[in-house]
Amino acid sequence: MKTTIDIPEKALADAMRYTGAKTKREAVVKALEEFNRLRMVESLIASFGTWDIATNDEIEAGDLEEIAEKTSKLTTSKLGSR
């Protein structure tokens, strides 16, 4: 998208130096990408501790229940086919 904006020269020069950009456009794009990446990381960090994730013990208990159910179904189907 083509946009005309007035960027302070010092801020643009710093952005070019810090990003290693060779053009003004490249510096602005890299700066925007880095800004967006940092915001996504901050959002992810803010959400830590808010997820309801099963513990390893809960996962293993669920796996054992699933195995027991499958075994029970197999046993029942073999008994029913006799």
N, C-alpha and C positions, 0 to 999 in steps of 0.2 A: 504494500500500500504506500502510495506516495503521500508524504506529509511534510509541511514546512513548519519548522519550530526554531525558536531562538534558544540556543544552548550556550550558557556561559563558557567562554573560551578556556578558562582554567579547568573547569569541571570536565570538559571534553578532552583537553590535553591529558589530564590525570587518568581519565578512562582509557585513552589510547595507550598510555604508558603502562597502566596496571594490567590491561587485557592483552597487551602485545599486538593490538590491532594496527593494521597498516593504513586503514581508511577510517574516516569519521563514521561512515555507515556501519562498518564492522564493529567499531567500538561501541556504538549505541546498541546494536543487536546483542553483542556479548554481555553488555551491562544489563540489558533487560532480561536475558536468559538467566544470568546469575542472580538477579533480584528475584525472579520467579522461582528459581531453584531454592534459594534461601527461605522464601515464604512457605514453600511446600515442606521443607525440612522442619521449620518452626511449627507448622500445623501438625505434622506427624509426631513431633516431640510432645506437643501439647496434649495429644490424644493418648500418650502412654499411660497405662494404669486404668484406662476406661474401657478396655476390651474385656469381654467375658470369654476367656479362652480356657478350654478344658485342661486340667493337669494331666501329666503323664499317667498317673494312677487311674484317673477317670477314663482316659483313652484305652488303657490296657483292660480295665473292667468291661468296657463296651465291647472290645474285641473278644474277650472271653465269653460274654453273653451271646455275641453273634455266632461264635464257633459252636456253643452249646445248642443254639437254635437250629443251626444247619445239621448238626449231628442228630438232634432229635427228629428232624424232618426226614433225614435219610433212614433212620431206624424205623420210624413209623411207616414210611413208604415201602420198606422191605418187608415188614411184618404184614402190611395190608395186601401185598402181592402174593402171599402164600396161600 
